[in-house]
Amino acid sequence: MNKLLKDFRTYLKIERAMSPNTVASYCSDVEKFLESLGDMPVVEVDNNRVVDYLISCKGVSKRSQARFLSSLRSFFGWCVIEGMITDNPCDLVDAPKLGRYLPDVLSEEEVAAIIESVDVSTWQGMRDKAILELLYSCGLRVSEAVDMKISCLYFDEGFVRVIGKGDKERLVPLGDIAADALKEYLDVRPVSGERVSDDILFLNRFARPLSRQTIFKMIRKQALVAGVKATISPHTFRHSFATHLVENGADLRAVQEMLGHENITTTEIYTHVDSSTWHKEVLACHPDKNY
């Protein structure tokens, strides 16, 4: 099983060019499924076995079940390519129907409160403020912020170069406020003792690359300090960035480009968030509250 997973991981990384997080997630799902098979060889797995496994995942959301199925479909598709099996048993399995997912979004005032709550009397505080400004100004994924390089900042031109999923590059406009926060941080950024970290923008107290978990914890701490009661994550800033752009009339195609979405239907979710916002406002202001 170990060799099977190792070869599958290599396929996802090299041939599918998936991000490290997606590769880890897919391999984890497949490993759990293979463990559930016991001594049953992969060649004997049929669609009924896949369905039974998904049903056995009690307490798992439909969204997680859909991800499990996607992981298994990729795995068995690879098995077909490698000649281990002739048909993908997942082809006859329907994914669970998912409701329309509306992401949690902060108001502009809440975003400002969280950013302003950061204590910038230390270099770590200046770093944290720069991270928050960058997330909100450019709508980055947390992994993109962690991997951001100093050489990808173009202050004079007013944009940043982002390496997104599948190593795809995109250019995103950088606002003046975020640019100023980044410049102030760069003035106090510690010098890394490791060559591999020389160009990495955000460093920890050991002058090494910052982790995703550190940014998660920082954002949740600052939300508490700012009195924002919603449970948020770095992705909440990305959702807020996109929603606020749509609310203020930004072209959906432009938002798609800035977010790095391959399909515009993914970006269209933010038009629904916008609609839900004005829908509530209309009902709240209507003279007939029971309308």
N, C-alpha and C positions, 0 to 999 in steps of 0.2 A: 504493500500500500504506500509506503514511503516513497518508493521510486516513481510510482504512478502519480502521486501528488507533486513530486519534484518536477517531473516532466510537464505536467499540466501547468504548473506555476511558470515554468520557462516559456511555454506557449503563450500564456496570457501577457507576460511581460514583453516578450520580443515580437511575436507575430501579431498580437492584438493591441500592443502598446497601451495597455491599461495602466492606470495610476497604481502606485504601491498599495494604497488603501483599498482599492477595488480588488486587486489581486489577493490581498490578505483576506478580504471578506469572502470572495468566491471560494478560495481554498479551504477556509474554515467551514463553510457550508458543505462542501463536497466531502471533507474529512468526516464530518458528523454523519453524513449519509452512508459513507462507506463503512463506518463503524457499525451502523445499524444493520448492515447486510450480514454480519458475522462471516460465515464461510462461503456465502453465496458469491460466485464469480460475477464480474461485471457483465459478461456476455449473457447471463440469464435474467438480468433485470428487464422487466417489461413496464408498460405504463401503469398497470395496476399496483405494482410495487412502489412506484413513485407517488401515486395518489395516496396509498396507505401511509407512506412516510409523512406526507404533508398533513394528513388528517391527524397523525399521531403527535404532531407538534402543538400540543395543547397550550393555550394561553398566549399563542403567537398571533400577532395582528395579521390582517390580510396583506398589508404592505410587506411584512417580513416574509410571509408565505410566497408572495410574488417574487421576492428577491431570491429565496431558496430555489424556486423553480427556474429562475433565470440562471442561477449558478449551475444547477444540474443540467440544464439545456446546453450550456456552454461546454460543460465537461463531457457529456455524451456526444456532442457534436465533434469535439476533439477526438473522442474514441473512434468515431466513424472515419475521420480523416486519417487516423493512424491505422485503420484496418482492423481494430480490435472487435468491432461490432459492425453490422450492416445497416441498422436503422436506429435512429434516436428515439428512445422510449418516451421522451418528453414531448415529442411532436403531437401526440394525441391527448395531451393533458392541457386543459384550459386553465389559464391563470385566474385567480380570484378577482372578481370585479371590485375595483377600488372607487371609492367616492372621490369627488373633486377635492383635492387637498389645497386648503388655503393656509399659507404660511403665517406665522406670527410676525407682526410688524410693529415697530416702535413709531411713536409720533415724532415729529421733528423736535419737539420740546424735550422728549425723553432722551433722544440721541444726544442733544446738546447738554442735558443734565448729566448724563453718564460721562461724557468727554470732559466736561468742566469739573467733575468730581475728582479727577486724578490729581494727586499731589505731585507737582513738577519740581519740587525742591531737590530731588535726587535724579541721577541720570536714568535710573530704572523707571522713574515716574515720567520723565520726558520720552523714554522709549514707549511706555504704555500708551501715552497720549498720541504719539505718532502712529502706533498700530491702529488705534481706534479711528483716527482721522483717515488713515489709508483704507481701512475696511469700508468705511462709510463713503468716502470720496470716490472710490474705484470699484466698489462692489466685489471685492476679492473673496475667494474661498480661503479658509484658514490655512490650507496647505500652500496656497499661492503666496500668502503673506509670509509664512515660515520660510519659503524657498526664495523670497524676493532678494535680488542682488543689488548692490549699490550701483553697479554698472548698468542696471536696467532703469535707473531713474534719469529722466531727461528734463531737468528743471527749466532750462532755457526754452525748450520746445513745448513744455507743459503737458507731458504725458509719461506714463510708465509702460514698460514692456513686460507683459505677463506671460509666464510659461504655464499653460493650463493643462487640462486632462489630455492624455495622449501626446504630451510634449508639443501641443499646438500653441503657437504664439499669437498674441493679440495686443494691440495698442489701446490703452485706456486713458482718457483725459485726466489730468491731475489738477485739482482745484488749488487756488492760492493758499487757502487756510491749511490744507493737508501738506502742501509743499513747504510752508513755513515751519510746521511742526516737525517735518522730516529733517529739514536743515538744522533746526535747533538740536534735534537728537544727534545728528551726525557730528555736531561740534563737540559732543561729550561722549560719543560712542567709544567704548574701550577698544584698544588695539588687540586683535586676536593673536594668541601665541601659536596658533595652528594655521598653516598655509591654506588648508581646505576651507577655513572660515573667513579668510581675508575679505572676500567679496560679499559675504552674507550680511544682509542689512541688520536684522534683529538678533542680538546676542543676549545670553543669560549672564549671570554674575560671574561665571567662570570664563567669560569671553568665548563661549561656544554657541553654536546655533540654538535658537530658542525652540522649544517643543510646542506641538499643537495643544497639549494638555495645559501647559503654562498659560497660553492665551485664553483657553476656556475658563480656567480658574480666575484669571485677572478680570475678565469681562463680568463674570458673575459677582465677583467681589465689588467691582465698581458700580454695578447695578444696585446692589444693596446699599452702598454708600450714598448713591444718588436718590435712593428712595423709590426706585423702579421695582415694583413687586413682581412683574412678569418673569417667568423663568426663561432666560435668554441664552444664546450661544453666539459664537462669531457669525454663524450663518444668518442670525437675526439681523445683523447689520447689512448683510448682502441683500436680504429680502427688503429691508427698509430702503436701501439705496434704490433698488429697482422700482418699488412702489411709489416712492416720492417723485422719481423721474416721470413715471406714467401719470401721476396725479397732476404734475405741473406741465403736462402736454408734450413730453418727449416722444419722438417717433419710436414705435415698437421695434422696428428693425435696428435702430441705433442701440436701443437697450439690449437687444439680442446680441449684437456684436460686442458690447462692453462686458456682458456677462459670460460670453464664450459659449452660448448655447448653440448646438448644432441645428436644432429644430426650433422654429419659432413658436410651435405649439407649447413648448416648455416655458417660453417667455410670456405667453398669453395668460398664464395664471395670474399675472400681476394686474391685468385688466379686470379680472374678477375680484381681486382684493380691492381695487379702486371702486368698483361697482358696489361692493358690499359696504364700503365706507359712506358713499353718498346716499345709498339706500337707507341706511340708519339715520343719517342726518335729515333726509326728507321726511321720514316718518316722525322723527322727534320734533320737527318744526311744523308739522301739519296741524291745522286747527282741530281736526278730528283724530284724537290719539288712538282710536280704535280702528282707524282706516286700514 
